C-alpha cells in the first residue's frame, strides 16, 4: 500500500518513467514508445489521472473538513452585531426614535430595531436602606467619578434595599433598562447562565398607586456581583409618586431576599433608563404591511433611495411586482405614490389599473435600496449544479436580516419569492450564506432552477469593531436632535463568522481542556474554573491510605483568612461529581493557615531611613501564601527569605536569621526550611528584628 508521502510527492514525470520501464516486462511485443503511439497516449492519460487521484487522496476539501468538525460537535459560529446601551440624559425632553434610526461613531453605524421613547425620565436619587435608615449614595449617578458604594451595607442581610428615584413616570417605556457598574474580582469565573444568582436573591418592585408591586426582572449582574444590565418589566398599574424616600419621585426598589455573598458587593455607577442599539449598516431594507391601501413608507436608510413594491394577489401565493406611478396610467400592475418628508405614500387601485393585492397578512412588501446595492442588486441565475457559488455585494453580512428575491416566470408574467438562507421546505431554494466572504452556496435549487436572484434585505457589520469602549458620544442622523447619546458600558457580542482555522483551533483547545478529572492538574483546573465562583488557589493530592483525592480550596474573599462556605463546597462537589472517574472518590478540604515567625539581626547602611519597615514588608511578602503565587503545601525555603532581605538597597548584610512555625501540626520545620501540610497556607506571624547600623 502506498504511503501518504509517496502519493503526495511523486510527480507525473516520475510515474511515467516507472510505466515506461515496466512496459517491456509486461509486453515483449510493445516496441513503439513514441508519444504518437495511441497506446502511449492512453498510458499518459491514465498516469495523469493517477497523479491527480494521489493528490486528491491526501487533501480534504473545505466542505469535508467542516463535516468532520461538525461530527465532533463544532460548527462555525455565525457573525453577530455588537449591542450597545445608550443613555438619553443629555436630551432636553422626551423624543421618539423611529425604527431603524441610525447613530454614528466615526465610520461605525448603529441602528435601533424598534420605535423607542427616550429622555422621558431620569434617575434623580439613589438610596440604600438598612435597619429602616436611608443612606444617600446618589454620587453613583456621576459618570465622572467612580467611588465604590456598599449598596447593602457592611454586612448584607435579608431585607436590605436599594431605592432608585425617577423624576417622571417611566410608564411609557416598554422595559426599564439599567446598567450597574460593579467592583469585580479578577478571580471570579463567568456563570454559564448570565441570570443565575448564586450568592443572593433580589426582588425588584415598582411603586404604584397601590404601593410597591413586584415585577419581573432579568438581572445580568448576578445580584450586583458583576457589572451588567438589569431589564425590568413595568407593571400594568400606573406608577405613582413615592413619599417614603428622602427625595420624592417615582420609585424602583431592589430588596435582598437571600444574602450569602462571598465578597460584599460594591458598585461605582448606576445608569438608566437606557435603550439598546445594534452595530450594523443596512444597505437594503425590507418592510411588510397587512393592508393593501394607503401605505405610508418611511425610509430608515436615508432620502436618496429606490423603492420596489410587491403584492400578494392570492393567499399563500408568491408576490407580484407593482411599478410606481404618480398619475393615471395604462392597465397593469401599477400603484400610485407621492413623496413625503420621510419617504413615500403608496395607494393601490384595482379600479384604475385592474390589479391590486388582497388584504391578508404580509400582503404588501416594500424593499428600499441604497445607491450602492441598487447598482449591483442583480446577483445571478440558479443553474442547478451541486454547490453553486454566487458572489453577492458586500462582506460581513448580518445573517439574521438577509434574504434574496427569486424571480420566476409563469403564464401571467413574473412571480417573486423572498428566500432566507437555510430554510427547508418542499421545492424551496436551500442555500448557505457565507456572510464573511460575501457568497452564497446553493445546496438544493428545488423548484427554482433558472430563477433570477436579486438582493432583498442586506446589512453589514463591523463585527468585533462594534465592541466599542465605554464613554463615547454617538450622534443620531436626525437634524432635530442636536445632543449626542452616551454609552456607559462597552459594546458586547460583536464578532465575524468563524473561519475554518478558528473552528479547528477551538476544537484543539477543547480537546486539551480537562473535562474528566484524572490527574492532580485536572482536579485543580476543574475546581478553579467552577462557574460563578472566585477561587484563588486549589491543590489536589492523593490519599493512598483511603484511595481518595483530597482537594484544598482557597476562595477569594474580603476576609483576612477566607473560609470555604457551604455554597462553594456544594458547587465544587457538584462539578467534580460530574467529571470524576466512576471508581474515584474525592473530598473538598477547607484551607488551613499557619503563622510563620521570624527572628534576626540585620546590619543596615547609613543614610537610609525607614529600614525596619522595608525589611518587614519584604519578609511579609515572602511569608504571605494567601496573596502570592505560592500554593498549598509549598516549601518555604530559608535561603529565599535570606536573599530577599539581603537584596534590599538599605541592607549591608544579614547577621542572623531564623524561621519557625507557630503551629507545629500545620507546618513543620526541617533543617532550616518550613514544610506546610498539603492543605496549609503560610502567613506572616511575629517578626522580631534587631537592626544594627553599619559603620560603612
N, C-alpha and C positions, 0 to 999 in steps of 0.2 A: 504494500500500500504506500502511495506517495505521501511524503511529509508535507505539511503546510508550507514550509520554507521552500521546498522544491517546486511546488505548484505555483508559488508566488514569484519565484526568482527566475525560472527558466524562460528564456525568450523564444520567439518564433524561429529565429535562425538556428538556435541550438537544437530545437525539436526537429527541424528539417534535416540537420546533419545526421541525427540519430536515424531518421527514416531512410535516408539515402544509404547509410552504412548497412542497414538491415535488409535492404531490398535484395541483394544477391543471395542472402541466406534464405529468404522467403521464396524467391522465384529465380531460378537459374536462367530462365528464358527471357527475363526482362533485360533488355540491352540498351534501350533508348532512355537516357537520363536528361535529355534536353527539355527546357521549360515548355517547348511547343508540343510535347507529347501529351495527349489527353489524360493518360494515367497519372503523370506528374502533376498536372493541373488539379486533378481530383485529390491527390495526396496533399497538395499545398492548401487546398480549401479545408480539408479535414483537419490538418495540422493547425491552421489558423483558428478553426472553431475550437479545437482542444485547448489552445493557448488562451482564448477568451474565457472558456469554461474554467480553466485553472485560476485565472484572475478573479472570476466571479465567485468561485467557491470560497476564497479566503476573504471576501469582502461582504459586508452586510449593508443593505440599503437603509436609508433614514427610517422608512416605514417599518422594516424588520427590527431595527434596534428599539424603536418606540414600542413595538408589540412585545418584545422581550421585557422591557421595563414595566410595561402595563401588567404583564403576568406576575411581576413581583410586587404589584400594587403602587407603582409610581407612574403617574401621568403628568404631563406639563401643566403647571399652574397657569391659569389664564391671567392676562393683564388686568389690572384694576385701576380705577381712578382714585386719586387721593381725596380724602374727605377733610374739609377744613371747617372749623366752627368760627363764626364771626359775631362780633358784638356791635350793636347799633347805638351804643351810648352817646356817640358823637352827634346823632341826628337831633335837630331841634324839636321834633314831634313825630307822631306816627306816620308810617309810609307803607304802602303795599307794594311789594316786589312781585313782578309778573313771573310766570313760569318761563324758564329759560333765560332770565335776566343774567347778564354777563358782567363779571368782575375781572379786573386786570391787576397783575403784579408783574411788571416787566413784560416779557413775551408770553407769560403763562396766563391762560384764560380759565376762570372758574365760573360754573353755572349753577343756578338754583333750579331744583326739579319741580317745584310746585309754587303756586301763589302763596306768599307769606307776609303777614303783617309784622313789621319791625318798628322799634322805637316807641312802642305803646306804653311800656312801663320800665322802671329801673329799680334796682335794689338801693335802698337808702339807709339801711341799718342791718347789722349782724350782731346777734347777742347769744351768749352761752348761758344756760341756766342750770345751776346746781343747788340743791337744797333750797329751792324756792327763791334763790337770789340770782339776779341777772348780772352778767359781766359783758361789758361792751367790747367787742372785737371788730368793730367796723373798719379798723385800719386794714383789714383784709381786702377791702374794696379798692384800695390804692394800688394801681398796677405799677407804680414807680418804685415801690418798696416791697420787701419780702421778709416780714417779721413773723417768725413762727408763732402760732397760737394753738394752745392745747384746748381744742373746742369742747372736749368733755371733761376737762379738769385734769388735775394731777393723778387722780385715781378714778378712771372712768367706771361708772356703775349704772345699773339699770335705772332708767328714769331721767338721766341727764339728757338735756335737749339743746338743739341748735335752732335759733329763730332767724329767718330771713324776712325782712320787711320791705315791701314794694310800695312805690308812691301811687301807682294806679292799678286798676283791676287788670289782671292777666287773663280775663275770661276769653278774650277774642283769640288767644293763641290756641293752636291745636294741641301743642305739647310744650311744656316748660323745660327748656334745656339749660342746665348749669354746667360749669366746668370748675372742678375742685383741684387746686394745685397743692399737693401734699409734700411733706418732707419724707422721702422714701429711703429705705435701707438698700444698700447696694447688694446685700446678700439675698434679698427676697426673690424667690422664683415666681415666674408668672403663673397664674392659675390657668388651667385648661379651659374652664368656663369663666369668662370675664365677669359674670354677675354672681359668682359664688362668694358667699360670705363665710369665712372660716372662723374668725375670731369675735364677730359681733353681728347682731341683727338690728336693723334700723327700720323704724316705722315712719313713713312720710305722711304728713297731714296738711290740709289746706283749710284756712279759716273761712267759714261761710256764715250765712245768716242764722244757722242752727248750731254754730260752734265749729270746733275742729272736726273735719271729716277725713277719714283715712282714704288715701288714694294709692293707686298702683304706681310703682316707680321702678325703672331699670337703673340700678346703681352699678356703674363700672369702676368704682373706686374700692370695692371690697369693704364697704363701710368705713371710708375715709382712711384706709391703709395706704392706698396708692393714688397718684394723680389720675384723673379721668372725668368722664362726663356722667351726669345724672339726668335722666329723662323722666319727667313727672307728668302723668296723665291728669289733667284737671277734672274736677268733679262736675256733675250735672248741675248741682246747686250753684247759685251765684256767689262769688266771693264777696266778703264784707270786711269793713274796717275792724281791726283787732285793737282793743284797748288794753290788753294785758302787757304789752311790751313797752319799754321806756319811750319808744318812738311809735306813734300811731301810724298804721298803714295796713296794707293787705299782706297777710302773713302766710308763710310756708314753714312748717316745723318738722325737724328730724329728731326722733326720740329713740334712745337706746333701749332695746328690749332684752338684749343679752350683751355682756361685756366681758370678754376673756382675752383682751389684747396681749400679744407678746411684746409689742412696742407701743407706747402711748401715742395715739395719732396726733400729729401736728400739721396744720395747714398754714400756707402763707397767703393764698389768694382765693377768692370766690368770684366768678364771673357769671353774669346772666342778666336777663334772658339772652340766649344765643340762638342762632339759626345756622343751618349747615349748607355748604356749597360743595360742588364736586369739580375737580380739576379735569376739564375736558373742553375741547373746542369743536362745537357742532358745525359741520360743513353742509350737511343736508338734513332738514328737519321734517318729521312726519307727524301729522295730526289727523285723528279720525273724529267724525261727528255722527250723532244719532238722528239728525234731522236732515231733511232734503231741501230746505229752502232758507233764504236769508241767513247765510252763514257768515259770521264775522271772523276774519283770519288776521291774527297779529303775528308779525314776523319776529322771532326772538334772535335772529342772526343778522339783523341789520336791515337797511332800506333797499339797497341795490341787490335785489334777489329775483329769482324766477319761480313761478308757481306752475305746478301741474296738478290738475283736478281729476279725480277718478270717482265713479259712482257705481253702485250695485243696482241692476235693473231687475234682479230676481234674488230671493233669499237663498243664501248658501252658494251663490254663483261667484264667478270671477268678476273683476271690475271692468268697466269700460272707461275710456278716457274722454273727457269733455274739454273742448277748446274754449278759451276765454275770449269773449267779445264784449264790446261796450255799447253796441247798438243792435238793432234788428238785423237778422242775417237769414241765410237760406235754411231750409230744413236740414237737420243733422244733430249731432251730439255737441251742442254748444251751451254755454251758460253766460249770463251777464255778470260783469264785475265793475266795481267802482273803487277807486283808490281812497284810502283813509289815512289818517295820521300814522298809524302803526302797521298798516298792511293793506288788505282789500276786503270788500264785502262781495259775496257770491250769491247769485239768485238763479235757480233753475226754473225753466218754463216749458212744460210739455206742450202747452197751447201754442207757443211761438215756434218751437223747434221740433216738436214731435217726439222728443226723448227727455227723460228725467229719471233720476234714481228713485227707488221706492223708499219708504220710511221704515227703517229697521236698524238694528244695532250695527254701528260702523258702516252705515250705508254710503258715506262720503269720506274719502281720504284725500288729503292735500299734502303734496310734497313741496317743500320750499328749498331751493338750491342756492348756495352761494356761487359766486362767479367762477372760482377755480374748479369746483366739482361739475358745474354745468358744462364747462368746456370739454370735460372728459367723462361724462356720465354714461356713455355707451361702453359697456365692459367687454362684450363679445358674444359669441354664439355657443350654445351647448352642442358639442359634436356627438358625444355619446361613448367615446372610448374610455377605458379604465383610467381613473385618477387624472382626469383632465385638469390641468392647472391653468388658471387665468389670473393675470395681474389686475389689480384694482388700484385706483388713485389713492395714495396715502399709505403711510406706515403707522404702526402702533395704534390700531383702530380699537375703539371701545366695542367689545363683543356684544354686550347686552343690548345696545341700541341699533345694531347693524341689521339691515336686510337688503335684499336685491329685489328688483322688479323684473319678473319674467314675462315676456310678451310672446303670445302665440296667435295663430290665425284660425278663425272658424268661418262658417258660412256668412256671418254678418260683419266680419271685419276682425279687428284685433281684440283679444282679451288679455287682461293683465292680472298677475298674481304676485303677492308680496311674500317673499320666501326668506325665512330666517335660517341661519345655519343650524345644522344637525337636528332638524325637525323631521321625524319619521311619520309617514302616512302612506296610504295606498296611492301609488302613482306619483308621490311627491318628489321634488328635486332635493336630493340629500347631498349636502356639501359641507366641507370643513372650512372654517375661516382661520387662516394663519395670520392673525392680526399684526404680529410683529413684522412680518415680511411683506405685508400688503398683497396677499394672494388668497385665492380660494382653490380648493381641490374638490372636484365633483366626484363623489364616490358612486352615486346612483342617479342617473338622469331621470329615471321614472318616465312619466309621460311628457317630458319637456325636451326631448331631442329636437334639435333645430330651433329651439326658442332663443330669442334675443334677450340678453341680460343688460339691465341698466342699474345704476346706483339708486338706492331707495333712501335709506337713512344712514348717515355715517357721521361719526365724531371721532376725533383723535385725542390722544392723551400723552402727557409727558412722563407718565409712569412715576418712577421714584423722584423725579424733579418736583412733582407736586407735593411732596412731603416737606413743605416749607417750614422754616423755624418759626417760633412764636414771636409776636411783637411787630408784625408787618401791618401796613395800611393798604387795603385793597380798594380800588375805586371802581364805581359802577358806571356802565355806559350812559345811564340816564342823565341828561343835562340838568334836570331839575334837582338832582341830588349832588350838592357840592362837597359835602363831607365824605370822608372815606370810612371804611369799616375795619376794625382792629381784630386780629386773630390772637386770642390769649393762649392757644395751645398749638402745638406743632401739627402739621398735616399728617395724616395716617393712612396707610393701606396702599399707597401708590406703588405700582410695580409693572414691569413689562411681562409679557408671556415668557415662560421659561424656555430656554433653548435646550437642545439635546444634551449639550455638555453640562448644563446646570442640573438637569434631571439626573444625569449619570452621577454627578458629584454628590447630589443629595442622597442617591441610593447608596453610594460608597460610604458616606458619612453615617447613614443609618445602620449599615452593616457593621461598622466599627463601634457603634454606640452600644454599651452593655444594656441588654434588656433582661437577660436571665442572670441572676446572682450566682456566680460560680467562684471567682477569685475574691480575695480581700478587696482589690481595687473595684470590682463590680459592685460589691456591697456599699462601699464608700460613695461611689458615683451615684448609685440609685438613691441612697439616702439623701445626699446633698442636693439632688435635683427634684426632691419632692415638691410638687406644685403648691404655691401659696406660702411656703414656709421660708423663714430666714435661718439658714444653717451655716455657721461659720466653719465648723470642723466636724469630721467624722473619722473614726478609726475602728476597723474590723479586725478581730483576732479569733483564732480557732482555739476553743477549749477542748483539748484532746481527751480529758477525763470524762467529759459528758457528751462528746461528739456534737458540739454546739458552737455556732458562730455568735460571738458577742460583739455588738456594735455600740461604741460610746459616741454620744452626740452632744455637741455644744451649739445651742441656738443663739442667734443674735438677740440681744435684749438690752433694755435700759438699766438692768440690774448690774451691780459690780460682779456678782457671781451668778451667771444665768442658770436658771433651773429648767429642767425638761418638763413642760406642762403635759397635762392629760391630752390636750389637742395634738401636740407634737408627737407624743408617744403613739396615739391611735392612728394618726395619718401615716407615720413611718411604718408602723406594724402592718397596716392595710396594704401599703405599697410593696413591702417586702414579701408578704404572703402571696401576692400575685406573681412575683418574679423569682422566688426561691425554687430550688430543685425539690422534687417531691420528697426525697429522702433526707433533706437537710432541716435542721432546726436552728432557730436564732433567738436572740434576746437583745432588746434595746436597753442600753445602760445609760443612766443619768451621769453627768460629769462629776468628778471629784476634784478638789483643789488642795494643793499643798503649798504652804508658805515656805520660802527658802530664805534663811538668814545669811547675812554676810558680815564678816569682821575683817578688819585690815588696817594697815598703816601705809599711807601713801605720801611720798615726797613730792611737793608741788613747786613750780617755778615762781620766782619773784615776779612782781609787777603784773600778776594775774589775779583778778578779783572773782569772787563768787565760785571758787574752785570746788567747794564741797557740793554745791547744788549740781554742777555739771557732772561730777563723778557719780553722785547718787542717781541722777537721771539716766546716765549711761548704764549703771548697774540694773536699775528697774527695767529698762528696755530689754536687757538680756534675760532677765528672770521672768518677764511677763509672757507667758504662753497663751494667755487669753486673747490678747490683741496683737499678736505677732504671727509669723508664718509657722512657728513651732506647733507640732501636733501632739495629741495624746501620747504619753509614754516616751517621747523623745528624750534622749540623754542630755543632761545639762553638763557640758564639759567645762572643767575648771579653766583650761587654757583659753577658752573663748571669752570668759569673763575677765580673766587676767589681761589679755591683749586688748580687749575693748577699753579697759581703764588706761592702759599704758599708751594707747594711741591718741589720747586726748592731748591737745596742744599745751594745756596747763600742767600736765603731769611730767615730772622728772623721771621717776621710776616708782614701781610698786615694791615696797619693802616687805610687807607681809599681807597675806590674804587667805581666807578660809571660807568655805561654804558649808552650810549644814541645813538639814531638813527639820522643820519644826513639827512634822508628823511622820514618824518612822514607819507607820503602816502604809502610808500612801506613797512615800518617796524615800528610798534608802540610799545611803552613801556607801560607795565602793571606791576605795583608794581616795582620789580627790574629786571624783565626779558624782553627780546625783542621778539616780535611776528611778524615775517616776513609775508608778503602776500603769498598766495599759490604758486605764480609764481616767488617768490623773493628768491635770494641767498644773504647772507651777505658776506661782505669782510671788512678787516681792514681799518678803517678811521684814523682820527687823534688820536695819542696816546700821552698823556701828563702825564708824571710820575715825581714825586719828590722822590728822593732816600735819605734816612737818614741812616747813618752808626750807627749800634747798638754799645753800649758800651761793650756788652758781647764779 
